[in-house]
Amino acid sequence: MGKAWIPPVARTLSLVSQTEGVENFHEATNSDKGVILLAPHIGHWELFALYLCNKLDATFMYQPTKLERMDGLIKKARGRAGLNLVPTNRKGVSQLLSRLNKGGLVGVLPDQVPATEGGEYALFFGQPAFTMTLASKLAYRTGARVFFGFSLRLPNAAGFKIIVKEADAAIYSHDLIRSTTAVNQMVEQCVAIEISQYQWEYKRFRRQPNEVKFY
């Protein structure tokens, strides 16, 4: 995280030695249609956003921290590449919707556990996981193109590989269960590329139906 936040942007971006699917993503951002970028907790997601959205007018959701100085550092660090941060609340959602309707680029971390009113249970690696509906609703309402991506840590200190994939068509469904299941399946595909680099300690399954204890 420090490597992404503290050094000059050029030095941080130089850590990326390989890319896959980036051209297709940038082609989408150059159109008049909105783009939703979903970045699961895989590899170095701070570097991923910094690299992929460098010099683009992008709006990302983030969870403000109660530590004022830390919150200021986060905003300053992530804003260096042009990222605009909005909070994970109704106001922030409204700003995302506005940006998409104007053909803008927005970013969301799709594997965060949402508040009760913002999620549905959908399978993730065969296990029920309380899954955010935000990305699904934004995609359905705006018709924005949806991409998934992450920054893979390469072996032997060879740097990082940026991988971007366009979403499955099921994500655009009006059926929230079908759409959120498709979101989870896309995250699974990304995780499967290097399963050890997923942030499993985030406790993705901590909310279960009927209050069953998973951990």
C-alpha positions, -999 to +999 in steps of 0.1 A: +000+000+000+028+023+008+044+016-026+012+029-042+006+059-020+039+075-011+064+075-040+060+096-072+032+083-095+057+074-123+078+053-100+047+034-087+034+028-122+068+015-133+061-016-111+036-028-138+055-050-163+027-067-181-010-060-191-039-080-205-072-066-217-063-030-210-068-018-246-104-030-247-111-012-215-096+021-227-115+018-259-147+016-239-138+047-218-133+067-250-169+061-260-200+081-250-212+052-229-206+049-192-182+023-178-183+005-145-149-009-133-152-036-106-120-043-087-121-073-063-096-076-034-070-095-054-033-087-056-024-050-054-057-033-060-043+001-050-018-001-079-045-015-102-067+016-098-037+040-100-024+024-132-057+017-151-073+051-143-042+072-146-052+105-163-088+094-167-117+112-150-128+083-127-150+083-096-145+055-071-164+046-040-144+043-008-151+037+029-141+069+049-120+061+079-126+076+114-089+086+116-089+121+101-052+122+091-054+087+075-085+097+056-067+127+043-037+105+032-060+081+014-077+110-005-045+126-014-028+094-025-056+080-046-064+114-061-029+118-076-040+099-108-072+118-111-094+096-090-124+113-074-135+096-042-171+094-030-183+078+002-202+045+005-236+061+012-267+074-006-249+106-017-220+086-031-244+063-050-261+093-065-228+107-077-219+074-093-253+073-111-248+109-123-214+102-137-226+071-155-255+089-171-230+114-184-208+087-200-182+087-172-161+060-155-169+047-120-152+021-098-166-002-071-151-030-051-177-057-057-167-081-029-173-058+000-200-070+024-228-044+021-253-031+046-286-051+050-305-030+025-278-032-001-273-069-007-286-103-017-274-138-010-256-153-040-232-182-043-195-175-042-173-206-046-204-227-038-211-209-005-238-183+002-223-148+004-241-116+011-233-097-022-238-060-030-265-052-055-250-017-063-230-028-094-260-048-107-284-019-103-261+006-118-254-016-148-291-023-154-303+013-150-276+030-171-266+004-196-229+011-188-203-015-199-189-035-170-153-046-166-135-066-139-098-063-131-070-066-107-032-063-104-015-097-102+018-099-082+043-117-104+069-142-090+105-135-083+099-097-078+091-093-115+065-066-109+028-067-115+005-077-143-027-057-149-056-080-160-089-066-172-119-087-183-153-076-197-183-088-176-206-116-185-239-106-201-259-120-171-247-091-150-270-067-169-301-088-159-330-071-141-331-102-119-308-093-090-301-129-079-290-137-115-270-105-117-252-108-083-245-145-090-228-134-123-208-108-103-196-135-080-188-158-108-167-132-125-148-126-092-143-164-090-127-164-124-103-136-114-095-153-081-088-186-099-060-171-118-040-169-085-061-180-056-034-172-030-035-135-038-072-131-028-078-113+005-094-142+022-089-126+056-116-101+047-141-128+058-163-127+027-188-152+042-193-135+076-230-129+069-249-161+064-286-169+060-303-177+093-273-162+111-253-194+107-217-189+118-193-197+090-160-187+107 
